Amino acid sequence: MFQSTGIANQTALSDGPRTARYLDGLAVGSLAGFALAAPWSIAGAQISVGIGILALLLGWIRDRRWESPKRWPWTIRWIGVFLGVQALSILFADDPAHALHSFRGSWTYSFPLIFYLLLGQDARRARRMATVLATSGALAGLYAIYQSASGHNPLAKKVLEYHGGLYMAPGTLGHHLTFAGVMLPIFFVALGLAFEQRSELPRAVRAGLVVAVGAGLLLCFARSGWIGAAVGLLVFAIRFGPRAILGGAGALALAAGAAYQFVPAIRERLASVDLASGARFHLWESAWNIGLSRPLIGGGLGSWRELFAIYKVPGDYMSTAHPHNDVLNVLVETGFTGALVWLAIWAIFFWETRTRSSLGMGITAGVVALLVGGVFQCFSTDEEVAQAWMFVVALGLTLHAAGSGPNRAAPENGVAE
């Protein structure tokens, strides 16, 4: 990486190749550490990010040169614009000190750039990190199966919620919704790997990864995750043509019907949806009213609780910790300016990483699944979810960039990444 497409592409190695190999090993170690830790521990994952930042800084100190931002993917540049809008909203917030404090939670938006530089436009490295992520996610899925069947949560004293013979699995992340958000993109990474023609793992092993991660996603009993996964599967089916999309929709409908009919836990969870009270709609209406009251730049980061008390519409409510919608949460904090930029990031990402490769399509489907799940939940502000999301984004950008970079791998089935 440090000799080619990471830091300092063309700089001579004044201190010999040993330092370059050491820094490259540090970069690989930080990426692998993150991929291993992401489904299990925010601390382990972010320590790995810190090691990666150290590797990049040491490379910059050695080479006295940084890759020009003009060469960064447009997705990363627009993430930078969004961070700028967030910073601007602090100046206009009712409580700038609180908004500035809340800005710390946005540091996960820097992860795509960090991971992209560490991956060095190397498609082989990206695939290996995807494999590490899927393998770790599969182990977390197996742990979720144990939790759901036994009701035992060895790492916490909290009693697991019971549904029709099974327990709601939170993994080691403390909450079933957080676990769902992390497992959602990992499931589609595993699915993409399962259909790759070239892989270091046997196809049966890759299929096992999909099953294990999918089981974990199912047994967290997060309805927003289930909806996101269903839409993501239809997006993934695009790779196989219109018949696959129709067939996939039919298969999903049959599977959902069978699960509702024959699995009491799933039937009980789905039956718990309360549309009559309009609790979620009241949250959304309140958030929309806040956005209309401060349309240009919003109320500032972390302003939801204070503004919700002012603009709350009458009616029943569920949890009021946030608007339970990613776009509306961005609207509250940064106005229509921030919401439009945030949506533009994902439109640009899909355009920039358009592909017919299995892993690339899996990554696309995973991001779609998060966006759809984010209609009912705030995934982008859940730090464990956000960091896994940004890691997958960096994998997708790297696979696409490798199609025209010096580390380009042979195209799968004759199709360039």
C-alpha positions, 0 to 999 in steps of 0.5 A: 500500500505505502509503495503504490496507492496509499500514502505517497504513491511515487515517493522513493523509500529513503529508509529502505523497504523494511519500513514500508513492509512494517507500515503496510503490515500495520495497515493490514493488521488494523483493517483485520482487527476492525473486521474481527472486532466490529460484530463484537466490540466497539472498543476493539474496533475503534482501537484498530481504527486508531492503529490504522490512523497511526500507520497513515501518519507514520507513512506521511511523516516518512514520505512527506506526501499525502494523496491529493483529495482530488483523487478521492472518490466522490462519495468521500468528498461528499461525506466531507461536505456533510461534515462541513454542514454539520459543523456549520449547524453548530454555529446556529444551534440553540446550545452550541456547546452541546452541539459541539460536544455531539459533533464527536459522534460524527467521527465515524464519517471519517472512517471511509477515508481512513479505510480507503487509504489503508486498503490502498485500492487493492481489490485482493486486500478488500476481498480478504477483509470482507472475508474476515468481516463475514467470518467474524459476523458468522461467529457472532451469529452462532453466539446469537443462536445460543442466546436465542435458544438458551436465554443466557447472556453471559456477558451481561446481567440483563434478562433477554426478551422472550418471544414465543419460545425464543429469546431476542439476541443482542449479541455482545453489543448490548441491544438487539437493534444495534446488533441488527444494524451491524449484522445487516451489511455483514449478511450481504457481504457474506452473500456476495462472497458466496457467489464469487467465482474466485475465493480462498474459501470453499463454496460450502464454507461461504454458504455456511457464513451466509446461514450463520450471519442470517440466523443472527440477523433473524434471531435479533428480532429487529423488524426494521432489520428484517424489512431492510434485509428483504429489500436488500435481497431483491436488490441483490437479485438484480445481478441475476436478471428480472426473473430472479427479482420476481422469483426472489419476491415470490420466495420472500413472500412464501418464506414470510408467510411460512414463518408467520404461520409456523414459527410462533416467535416470529408471529408474536414479534410481527403481531406486536407492530402497533399501527393503530396508536400511530406512535411512530408516525407521531415521532415522524410528524414531530421531527418534520415540524422541527425541520419546517421550523428550522429549514436551512441548517436545522437545530444543531447536533444533539438538538432532538430532545430539546426541540421535541419537547417544543414541537411534540404533536399530541398522541401516543409515543414509543421510545422518544430517544430519537425520531426513529428515522435516519433522514428525519434525524438529519433534517432535525439537526442540519435542516434540508441542507444537511438532509439533501447532502446526506441523501446525495452521498448515497446516490453518489455511492450507488453511481460510483460503485455500480457493478455486476460483481457478486461482492460489489452487488452484495455491498450495494444491497447491504447499504440499501438494506441499511437505508431501508431499515433506517426508515424505521430506526436511526442506524447512522447515529448508532456508533457500532452500526455506523462504523460497520456501515462505513467499513463496507462503504470503503470496501465498495469504493476500493473494489471499484477504484481497483478496476482502474488502479495499479492493483487491479485484479482480473475481472470476475466472469469477464466483468470489470469491477 
